[in-house]
């Protein structure tokens, strides 16, 4: 892992998540982009997670995990600090999951939370 600052990255990526993201980056639409992990208002618990392939913005924090660059904006960093992005290919309940130690309450869908 490497970061562009001396502070701990807001979010960490497991090897399993990085492997899946690398596969997704082979799509020509995603070429040259980075993974952005963010938080926005919405969902059943007030805040929801999002992930998208995006270009780096001047105020983004950047970290690299297992060869994948991850971007986090300052607003999202406040809510994501210490979170882990994982991926499971299980038939039931598979996909990306974010484990957030700052979440006081999470929705059953796992995509929204209360801080």
Buried (B, 14 or more C-beta within 10 A) or exposed (E): EEBEEEEEBBBBBBEBBBBBBEEBBEEEEBEEBBBBBBBEEEBBBEBBBEBEBBEBEEEBBBBBBBEBBBBBBEEBBEBBBEBBBBBBEEEEEEEBBBBBEEBEEBBEEBBBBBB
